[in-house]
Amino acid sequence: MKEKNVEDGVVISKIRLIRGKKVMLDADLAELYEVETRVLNQQVKRNIGRFPEDFMFHLTKKEFSDLKSQNVMSS
């Protein structure tokens, strides 16, 4: 991947509090790395041993709905 300078404020604005933890959504990470979300997820799955056990989790339907209602995510 090419090196990209990203303002701290941009990264900070992408951090969400879910289940009491600071997290970033896969779509936001993909945007920062300028790749498609599915490509980011494929690479993580292919290299899962490089990531800590709690690196990723799936949102519940309620969490997803709550994020959508906060206008964080598009449909």
SEFIZA-3560 file (N, C-alpha, C; in Angstrom, 3 decimals):
REM SEFIZA-3560
<numar><xx>0.833</xx><yy>-1.179</yy><zz>0.000</zz><atom>N</atom></numar>
<numar><xx>0.000</xx><yy>0.000</yy><zz>0.000</zz><atom>CA</atom></numar>
<numar><xx>0.878</xx><yy>1.243</yy><zz>0.000</zz><atom>C</atom></numar>
<numar><xx>0.379</xx><yy>2.247</yy><zz>-0.671</zz><atom>N</atom></numar>
<numar><xx>1.132</xx><yy>3.490</yy><zz>-0.691</zz><atom>CA</atom></numar>
<numar><xx>0.982</xx><yy>4.217</yy><zz>0.642</zz><atom>C</atom></numar>
<numar><xx>2.018</xx><yy>4.968</yy><zz>0.989</zz><atom>N</atom></numar>
<numar><xx>1.977</xx><yy>5.717</yy><zz>2.246</zz><atom>CA</atom></numar>
<numar><xx>1.100</xx><yy>6.941</yy><zz>2.064</zz><atom>C</atom></numar>
<numar><xx>0.274</xx><yy>7.196</yy><zz>3.059</zz><atom>N</atom></numar>
<numar><xx>-0.653</xx><yy>8.318</yy><zz>2.989</zz><atom>CA</atom></numar>
<numar><xx>-0.623</xx><yy>9.051</yy><zz>4.318</zz><atom>C</atom></numar>
<numar><xx>-0.511</xx><yy>10.351</yy><zz>4.270</zz><atom>N</atom></numar>
<numar><xx>-0.574</xx><yy>11.153</yy><zz>5.485</zz><atom>CA</atom></numar>
<numar><xx>-2.027</xx><yy>11.474</yy><zz>5.776</zz><atom>C</atom></numar>
<numar><xx>-2.471</xx><yy>11.075</yy><zz>6.943</zz><atom>N</atom></numar>
<numar><xx>-3.848</xx><yy>11.313</yy><zz>7.354</zz><atom>CA</atom></numar>
<numar><xx>-3.812</xx><yy>12.168</yy><zz>8.606</zz><atom>C</atom></numar>
<numar><xx>-4.615</xx><yy>13.198</yy><zz>8.600</zz><atom>N</atom></numar>
<numar><xx>-4.686</xx><yy>14.073</yy><zz>9.762</zz><atom>CA</atom></numar>
<numar><xx>-5.207</xx><yy>13.298</yy><zz>10.971</zz><atom>C</atom></numar>
<numar><xx>-4.632</xx><yy>13.580</yy><zz>12.147</zz><atom>N</atom></numar>
<numar><xx>-5.081</xx><yy>12.922</yy><zz>13.375</zz><atom>CA</atom></numar>
<numar><xx>-6.579</xx><yy>13.097</yy><zz>13.589</zz><atom>C</atom></numar>
<numar><xx>-7.090</xx><yy>14.272</yy><zz>13.278</zz><atom>N</atom></numar>
<numar><xx>-8.509</xx><yy>14.551</yy><zz>13.475</zz><atom>CA</atom></numar>
<numar><xx>-9.401</xx><yy>13.656</yy><zz>12.639</zz><atom>C</atom></numar>
<numar><xx>-8.925</xx><yy>13.306</yy><zz>11.454</zz><atom>N</atom></numar>
<numar><xx>-9.698</xx><yy>12.415</yy><zz>10.589</zz><atom>CA</atom></numar>
<numar><xx>-9.803</xx><yy>11.039</yy><zz>11.232</zz><atom>C</atom></numar>
<numar><xx>-8.695</xx><yy>10.526</yy><zz>11.731</zz><atom>N</atom></numar>
<numar><xx>-8.689</xx><yy>9.215</yy><zz>12.375</zz><atom>CA</atom></numar>
<numar><xx>-9.531</xx><yy>9.257</yy><zz>13.642</zz><atom>C</atom></numar>
<numar><xx>-9.341</xx><yy>10.268</yy><zz>14.445</zz><atom>N</atom></numar>
<numar><xx>-10.090</xx><yy>10.391</yy><zz>15.706</zz><atom>CA</atom></numar>
<numar><xx>-11.590</xx><yy>10.452</yy><zz>15.432</zz><atom>C</atom></numar>
<numar><xx>-11.987</xx><yy>11.117</yy><zz>14.371</zz><atom>N</atom></numar>
<numar><xx>-13.421</xx><yy>11.234</yy><zz>14.068</zz><atom>CA</atom></numar>
<numar><xx>-14.044</xx><yy>9.901</yy><zz>13.664</zz><atom>C</atom></numar>
<numar><xx>-13.223</xx><yy>8.939</yy><zz>13.290</zz><atom>N</atom></numar>
<numar><xx>-13.716</xx><yy>7.619</yy><zz>12.872</zz><atom>CA</atom></numar>
<numar><xx>-13.825</xx><yy>6.639</yy><zz>14.038</zz><atom>C</atom></numar>
<numar><xx>-13.341</xx><yy>7.016</yy><zz>15.194</zz><atom>N</atom></numar>
<numar><xx>-13.368</xx><yy>6.124</yy><zz>16.360</zz><atom>CA</atom></numar>
<numar><xx>-14.731</xx><yy>6.195</yy><zz>17.024</zz><atom>C</atom></numar>
<numar><xx>-15.303</xx><yy>5.032</yy><zz>17.266</zz><atom>N</atom></numar>
<numar><xx>-16.620</xx><yy>4.910</yy><zz>17.895</zz><atom>CA</atom></numar>
<numar><xx>-16.473</xx><yy>4.156</yy><zz>19.215</zz><atom>C</atom></numar>
<numar><xx>-17.402</xx><yy>4.379</yy><zz>20.122</zz><atom>N</atom></numar>
<numar><xx>-17.429</xx><yy>3.634</yy><zz>21.379</zz><atom>CA</atom></numar>
<numar><xx>-18.534</xx><yy>2.589</yy><zz>21.272</zz><atom>C</atom></numar>
<numar><xx>-18.138</xx><yy>1.325</yy><zz>21.212</zz><atom>N</atom></numar>
<numar><xx>-19.080</xx><yy>0.212</yy><zz>21.109</zz><atom>CA</atom></numar>
<numar><xx>-18.677</xx><yy>-0.823</yy><zz>22.143</zz><atom>C</atom></numar>
<numar><xx>-19.634</xx><yy>-1.264</yy><zz>22.923</zz><atom>N</atom></numar>
<numar><xx>-19.396</xx><yy>-2.252</yy><zz>23.981</zz><atom>CA</atom></numar>
<numar><xx>-18.311</xx><yy>-1.783</yy><zz>24.952</zz><atom>C</atom></numar>
<numar><xx>-18.239</xx><yy>-0.481</yy><zz>25.131</zz><atom>N</atom></numar>
<numar><xx>-17.267</xx><yy>0.081</yy><zz>26.058</zz><atom>CA</atom></numar>
<numar><xx>-15.847</xx><yy>0.113</yy><zz>25.532</zz><atom>C</atom></numar>
<numar><xx>-15.673</xx><yy>-0.167</yy><zz>24.239</zz><atom>N</atom></numar>
<numar><xx>-14.335</xx><yy>-0.163</yy><zz>23.636</zz><atom>CA</atom></numar>
<numar><xx>-14.286</xx><yy>0.831</yy><zz>22.491</zz><atom>C</atom></numar>
<numar><xx>-13.148</xx><yy>1.434</yy><zz>22.321</zz><atom>N</atom></numar>
<numar><xx>-12.944</xx><yy>2.330</yy><zz>21.183</zz><atom>CA</atom></numar>
<numar><xx>-12.635</xx><yy>1.470</yy><zz>19.963</zz><atom>C</atom></numar>
<numar><xx>-13.454</xx><yy>1.624</yy><zz>18.922</zz><atom>N</atom></numar>
<numar><xx>-13.304</xx><yy>0.807</yy><zz>17.719</zz><atom>CA</atom></numar>
<numar><xx>-13.441</xx><yy>1.668</yy><zz>16.473</zz><atom>C</atom></numar>
<numar><xx>-12.997</xx><yy>1.092</yy><zz>15.367</zz><atom>N</atom></numar>
<numar><xx>-13.224</xx><yy>1.698</yy><zz>14.058</zz><atom>CA</atom></numar>
<numar><xx>-13.961</xx><yy>0.682</yy><zz>13.209</zz><atom>C</atom></numar>
<numar><xx>-14.906</xx><yy>1.142</yy><zz>12.425</zz><atom>N</atom></numar>
<numar><xx>-15.656</xx><yy>0.273</yy><zz>11.537</zz><atom>CA</atom></numar>
<numar><xx>-14.785</xx><yy>-0.130</yy><zz>10.348</zz><atom>C</atom></numar>
<numar><xx>-15.034</xx><yy>-1.324</yy><zz>9.839</zz><atom>N</atom></numar>
<numar><xx>-14.247</xx><yy>-1.794</yy><zz>8.696</zz><atom>CA</atom></numar>
<numar><xx>-14.357</xx><yy>-0.843</yy><zz>7.513</zz><atom>C</atom></numar>
<numar><xx>-15.516</xx><yy>-0.273</yy><zz>7.298</zz><atom>N</atom></numar>
<numar><xx>-15.696</xx><yy>0.654</yy><zz>6.181</zz><atom>CA</atom></numar>
<numar><xx>-14.820</xx><yy>1.902</yy><zz>6.345</zz><atom>C</atom></numar>
<numar><xx>-14.686</xx><yy>2.371</yy><zz>7.584</zz><atom>N</atom></numar>
<numar><xx>-13.842</xx><yy>3.543</yy><zz>7.842</zz><atom>CA</atom></numar>
<numar><xx>-12.364</xx><yy>3.216</yy><zz>7.648</zz><atom>C</atom></numar>
<numar><xx>-11.944</xx><yy>2.048</yy><zz>8.120</zz><atom>N</atom></numar>
<numar><xx>-10.552</xx><yy>1.623</yy><zz>7.906</zz><atom>CA</atom></numar>
<numar><xx>-10.253</xx><yy>1.474</yy><zz>6.420</zz><atom>C</atom></numar>
<numar><xx>-11.179</xx><yy>0.857</yy><zz>5.707</zz><atom>N</atom></numar>
<numar><xx>-11.000</xx><yy>0.665</yy><zz>4.270</zz><atom>CA</atom></numar>
<numar><xx>-10.870</xx><yy>2.015</yy><zz>3.567</zz><atom>C</atom></numar>
<numar><xx>-11.674</xx><yy>2.973</yy><zz>3.977</zz><atom>N</atom></numar>
<numar><xx>-11.604</xx><yy>4.315</yy><zz>3.387</zz><atom>CA</atom></numar>
<numar><xx>-10.238</xx><yy>4.944</yy><zz>3.646</zz><atom>C</atom></numar>
<numar><xx>-9.740</xx><yy>4.816</yy><zz>4.873</zz><atom>N</atom></numar>
<numar><xx>-8.426</xx><yy>5.377</yy><zz>5.199</zz><atom>CA</atom></numar>
<numar><xx>-7.305</xx><yy>4.742</yy><zz>4.376</zz><atom>C</atom></numar>
<numar><xx>-7.431</xx><yy>3.428</yy><zz>4.135</zz><atom>N</atom></numar>
<numar><xx>-6.418</xx><yy>2.709</yy><zz>3.359</zz><atom>CA</atom></numar>
<numar><xx>-6.702</xx><yy>2.720</yy><zz>1.858</zz><atom>C</atom></numar>
<numar><xx>-7.805</xx><yy>3.367</yy><zz>1.487</zz><atom>N</atom></numar>
<numar><xx>-8.196</xx><yy>3.494</yy><zz>0.083</zz><atom>CA</atom></numar>
<numar><xx>-8.348</xx><yy>2.140</yy><zz>-0.608</zz><atom>C</atom></numar>
<numar><xx>-9.058</xx><yy>1.229</yy><zz>0.063</zz><atom>N</atom></numar>
<numar><xx>-9.390</xx><yy>-0.073</yy><zz>-0.509</zz><atom>CA</atom></numar>
<numar><xx>-10.877</xx><yy>-0.315</yy><zz>-0.266</zz><atom>C</atom></numar>
<numar><xx>-11.429</xx><yy>-1.296</yy><zz>-0.969</zz><atom>N</atom></numar>
<numar><xx>-12.820</xx><yy>-1.663</yy><zz>-0.731</zz><atom>CA</atom></numar>
<numar><xx>-12.924</xx><yy>-2.391</yy><zz>0.612</zz><atom>C</atom></numar>
<numar><xx>-14.059</xx><yy>-2.241</yy><zz>1.274</zz><atom>N</atom></numar>
<numar><xx>-14.268</xx><yy>-2.889</yy><zz>2.563</zz><atom>CA</atom></numar>
<numar><xx>-14.095</xx><yy>-4.398</yy><zz>2.459</zz><atom>C</atom></numar>
<numar><xx>-14.629</xx><yy>-4.993</yy><zz>1.396</zz><atom>N</atom></numar>
<numar><xx>-14.521</xx><yy>-6.451</yy><zz>1.240</zz><atom>CA</atom></numar>
<numar><xx>-13.073</xx><yy>-6.884</yy><zz>1.099</zz><atom>C</atom></numar>
<numar><xx>-12.244</xx><yy>-6.074</yy><zz>0.450</zz><atom>N</atom></numar>
<numar><xx>-10.825</xx><yy>-6.392</yy><zz>0.286</zz><atom>CA</atom></numar>
<numar><xx>-10.120</xx><yy>-6.336</yy><zz>1.639</zz><atom>C</atom></numar>
<numar><xx>-10.420</xx><yy>-5.317</yy><zz>2.433</zz><atom>N</atom></numar>
<numar><xx>-9.839</xx><yy>-5.212</yy><zz>3.773</zz><atom>CA</atom></numar>
<numar><xx>-10.202</xx><yy>-6.432</yy><zz>4.604</zz><atom>C</atom></numar>
<numar><xx>-11.479</xx><yy>-6.809</yy><zz>4.597</zz><atom>N</atom></numar>
<numar><xx>-11.925</xx><yy>-7.961</yy><zz>5.381</zz><atom>CA</atom></numar>
<numar><xx>-11.291</xx><yy>-9.259</yy><zz>4.893</zz><atom>C</atom></numar>
<numar><xx>-11.137</xx><yy>-9.423</yy><zz>3.592</zz><atom>N</atom></numar>
<numar><xx>-10.485</xx><yy>-10.617</yy><zz>3.047</zz><atom>CA</atom></numar>
<numar><xx>-9.050</xx><yy>-10.707</yy><zz>3.532</zz><atom>C</atom></numar>
<numar><xx>-8.343</xx><yy>-9.599</yy><zz>3.516</zz><atom>N</atom></numar>
<numar><xx>-6.940</xx><yy>-9.597</yy><zz>3.940</zz><atom>CA</atom></numar>
<numar><xx>-6.804</xx><yy>-9.906</yy><zz>5.426</zz><atom>C</atom></numar>
<numar><xx>-7.706</xx><yy>-9.370</yy><zz>6.223</zz><atom>N</atom></numar>
<numar><xx>-7.668</xx><yy>-9.675</yy><zz>7.659</zz><atom>CA</atom></numar>
<numar><xx>-7.896</xx><yy>-11.171</yy><zz>7.865</zz><atom>C</atom></numar>
<numar><xx>-8.895</xx><yy>-11.727</yy><zz>7.193</zz><atom>N</atom></numar>
<numar><xx>-9.185</xx><yy>-13.153</yy><zz>7.351</zz><atom>CA</atom></numar>
<numar><xx>-8.029</xx><yy>-14.022</yy><zz>6.890</zz><atom>C</atom></numar>
<numar><xx>-7.365</xx><yy>-13.621</yy><zz>5.807</zz><atom>N</atom></numar>
<numar><xx>-6.228</xx><yy>-14.397</yy><zz>5.287</zz><atom>CA</atom></numar>
<numar><xx>-5.010</xx><yy>-14.319</yy><zz>6.202</zz><atom>C</atom></numar>
<numar><xx>-4.949</xx><yy>-13.267</yy><zz>6.997</zz><atom>N</atom></numar>
<numar><xx>-3.788</xx><yy>-13.039</yy><zz>7.856</zz><atom>CA</atom></numar>
<numar><xx>-4.188</xx><yy>-12.941</yy><zz>9.323</zz><atom>C</atom></numar>
<numar><xx>-5.211</xx><yy>-13.665</yy><zz>9.707</zz><atom>N</atom></numar>
<numar><xx>-5.791</xx><yy>-13.529</yy><zz>11.046</zz><atom>CA</atom></numar>
<numar><xx>-4.771</xx><yy>-13.761</yy><zz>12.159</zz><atom>C</atom></numar>
<numar><xx>-3.763</xx><yy>-14.571</yy><zz>11.909</zz><atom>N</atom></numar>
<numar><xx>-2.741</xx><yy>-14.832</yy><zz>12.918</zz><atom>CA</atom></numar>
<numar><xx>-1.911</xx><yy>-13.618</yy><zz>13.289</zz><atom>C</atom></numar>
<numar><xx>-1.947</xx><yy>-12.595</yy><zz>12.469</zz><atom>N</atom></numar>
<numar><xx>-1.187</xx><yy>-11.362</yy><zz>12.733</zz><atom>CA</atom></numar>
<numar><xx>-1.924</xx><yy>-10.386</yy><zz>13.643</zz><atom>C</atom></numar>
<numar><xx>-3.177</xx><yy>-10.705</yy><zz>13.953</zz><atom>N</atom></numar>
<numar><xx>-4.000</xx><yy>-9.785</yy><zz>14.711</zz><atom>CA</atom></numar>
<numar><xx>-4.332</xx><yy>-10.372</yy><zz>16.077</zz><atom>C</atom></numar>
<numar><xx>-4.499</xx><yy>-9.504</yy><zz>17.086</zz><atom>N</atom></numar>
<numar><xx>-4.904</xx><yy>-10.008</yy><zz>18.400</zz><atom>CA</atom></numar>
<numar><xx>-6.300</xx><yy>-10.631</yy><zz>18.310</zz><atom>C</atom></numar>
<numar><xx>-6.587</xx><yy>-11.514</yy><zz>19.240</zz><atom>N</atom></numar>
<numar><xx>-7.846</xx><yy>-12.256</yy><zz>19.233</zz><atom>CA</atom></numar>
<numar><xx>-9.073</xx><yy>-11.346</yy><zz>19.212</zz><atom>C</atom></numar>
<numar><xx>-8.972</xx><yy>-10.207</yy><zz>19.888</zz><atom>N</atom></numar>
<numar><xx>-10.115</xx><yy>-9.288</yy><zz>19.952</zz><atom>CA</atom></numar>
<numar><xx>-10.032</xx><yy>-8.171</yy><zz>18.918</zz><atom>C</atom></numar>
<numar><xx>-9.306</xx><yy>-8.399</yy><zz>17.831</zz><atom>N</atom></numar>
<numar><xx>-9.122</xx><yy>-7.355</yy><zz>16.814</zz><atom>CA</atom></numar>
<numar><xx>-10.429</xx><yy>-6.954</yy><zz>16.155</zz><atom>C</atom></numar>
<numar><xx>-11.303</xx><yy>-7.929</yy><zz>15.903</zz><atom>N</atom></numar>
<numar><xx>-12.558</xx><yy>-7.583</yy><zz>15.240</zz><atom>CA</atom></numar>
<numar><xx>-13.719</xx><yy>-8.392</yy><zz>15.804</zz><atom>C</atom></numar>
<numar><xx>-14.909</xx><yy>-7.841</yy><zz>15.635</zz><atom>N</atom></numar>
<numar><xx>-16.125</xx><yy>-8.523</yy><zz>16.022</zz><atom>CA</atom></numar>
<numar><xx>-17.248</xx><yy>-8.014</yy><zz>15.132</zz><atom>C</atom></numar>
<numar><xx>-18.334</xx><yy>-8.752</yy><zz>15.098</zz><atom>N</atom></numar>
<numar><xx>-19.499</xx><yy>-8.353</yy><zz>14.315</zz><atom>CA</atom></numar>
<numar><xx>-20.471</xx><yy>-7.599</yy><zz>15.208</zz><atom>C</atom></numar>
<numar><xx>-21.067</xx><yy>-6.569</yy><zz>14.656</zz><atom>N</atom></numar>
<numar><xx>-22.084</xx><yy>-5.818</yy><zz>15.374</zz><atom>CA</atom></numar>
<numar><xx>-23.361</xx><yy>-6.642</yy><zz>15.466</zz><atom>C</atom></numar>
<numar><xx>-24.073</xx><yy>-6.473</yy><zz>16.570</zz><atom>N</atom></numar>
<numar><xx>-25.397</xx><yy>-7.074</yy><zz>16.666</zz><atom>CA</atom></numar>
<numar><xx>-26.348</xx><yy>-6.245</yy><zz>15.799</zz><atom>C</atom></numar>
<numar><xx>-27.518</xx><yy>-6.768</yy><zz>15.539</zz><atom>N</atom></numar>
<numar><xx>-28.506</xx><yy>-6.019</yy><zz>14.753</zz><atom>CA</atom></numar>
<numar><xx>-28.848</xx><yy>-4.698</yy><zz>15.435</zz><atom>C</atom></numar>
<numar><xx>-28.946</xx><yy>-4.721</yy><zz>16.759</zz><atom>N</atom></numar>
<numar><xx>-29.274</xx><yy>-3.500</yy><zz>17.498</zz><atom>CA</atom></numar>
<numar><xx>-28.135</xx><yy>-2.480</yy><zz>17.398</zz><atom>C</atom></numar>
<numar><xx>-26.897</xx><yy>-2.935</yy><zz>17.554</zz><atom>N</atom></numar>
<numar><xx>-25.755</xx><yy>-2.023</yy><zz>17.433</zz><atom>CA</atom></numar>
<numar><xx>-25.718</xx><yy>-1.404</yy><zz>16.038</zz><atom>C</atom></numar>
<numar><xx>-25.955</xx><yy>-2.223</yy><zz>15.028</zz><atom>N</atom></numar>
<numar><xx>-25.968</xx><yy>-1.736</yy><zz>13.651</zz><atom>CA</atom></numar>
<numar><xx>-27.074</xx><yy>-0.704</yy><zz>13.464</zz><atom>C</atom></numar>
<numar><xx>-28.243</xx><yy>-1.018</yy><zz>13.976</zz><atom>N</atom></numar>
<numar><xx>-29.377</xx><yy>-0.103</yy><zz>13.882</zz><atom>CA</atom></numar>
<numar><xx>-29.097</xx><yy>1.212</yy><zz>14.608</zz><atom>C</atom></numar>
<numar><xx>-28.497</xx><yy>1.111</yy><zz>15.794</zz><atom>N</atom></numar>
<numar><xx>-28.161</xx><yy>2.316</yy><zz>16.568</zz><atom>CA</atom></numar>
<numar><xx>-27.177</xx><yy>3.203</yy><zz>15.809</zz><atom>C</atom></numar>
<numar><xx>-26.176</xx><yy>2.596</yy><zz>15.167</zz><atom>N</atom></numar>
<numar><xx>-25.209</xx><yy>3.375</yy><zz>14.401</zz><atom>CA</atom></numar>
<numar><xx>-25.874</xx><yy>4.054</yy><zz>13.205</zz><atom>C</atom></numar>
<numar><xx>-26.745</xx><yy>3.314</yy><zz>12.545</zz><atom>N</atom></numar>
<numar><xx>-27.463</xx><yy>3.903</yy><zz>11.407</zz><atom>CA</atom></numar>
<numar><xx>-28.316</xx><yy>5.071</yy><zz>11.861</zz><atom>C</atom></numar>
<numar><xx>-28.975</xx><yy>4.917</yy><zz>12.997</zz><atom>N</atom></numar>
<numar><xx>-29.858</xx><yy>5.992</yy><zz>13.475</zz><atom>CA</atom></numar>
<numar><xx>-29.067</xx><yy>7.217</yy><zz>13.923</zz><atom>C</atom></numar>
<numar><xx>-27.808</xx><yy>7.020</yy><zz>14.254</zz><atom>N</atom></numar>
<numar><xx>-26.937</xx><yy>8.154</yy><zz>14.626</zz><atom>CA</atom></numar>
<numar><xx>-26.329</xx><yy>8.805</yy><zz>13.385</zz><atom>C</atom></numar>
<numar><xx>-26.716</xx><yy>8.325</yy><zz>12.223</zz><atom>N</atom></numar>
<numar><xx>-26.215</xx><yy>8.852</yy><zz>10.954</zz><atom>CA</atom></numar>
<numar><xx>-24.732</xx><yy>8.596</yy><zz>10.758</zz><atom>C</atom></numar>
<numar><xx>-24.186</xx><yy>7.604</yy><zz>11.447</zz><atom>N</atom></numar>
<numar><xx>-22.779</xx><yy>7.246</yy><zz>11.308</zz><atom>CA</atom></numar>
<numar><xx>-22.575</xx><yy>6.458</yy><zz>10.025</zz><atom>C</atom></numar>
<numar><xx>-23.561</xx><yy>5.628</yy><zz>9.703</zz><atom>N</atom></numar>
<numar><xx>-23.432</xx><yy>4.761</yy><zz>8.530</zz><atom>CA</atom></numar>
<numar><xx>-24.533</xx><yy>5.065</yy><zz>7.537</zz><atom>C</atom></numar>
<numar><xx>-24.222</xx><yy>4.855</yy><zz>6.276</zz><atom>N</atom></numar>
<numar><xx>-25.264</xx><yy>4.959</yy><zz>5.269</zz><atom>CA</atom></numar>
<numar><xx>-25.935</xx><yy>3.615</yy><zz>5.139</zz><atom>C</atom></numar>
<numar><xx>-27.073</xx><yy>3.574</yy><zz>4.527</zz><atom>N</atom></numar>
<numar><xx>-27.778</xx><yy>2.304</yy><zz>4.356</zz><atom>CA</atom></numar>
<numar><xx>-27.047</xx><yy>1.464</yy><zz>3.342</zz><atom>C</atom></numar>
//
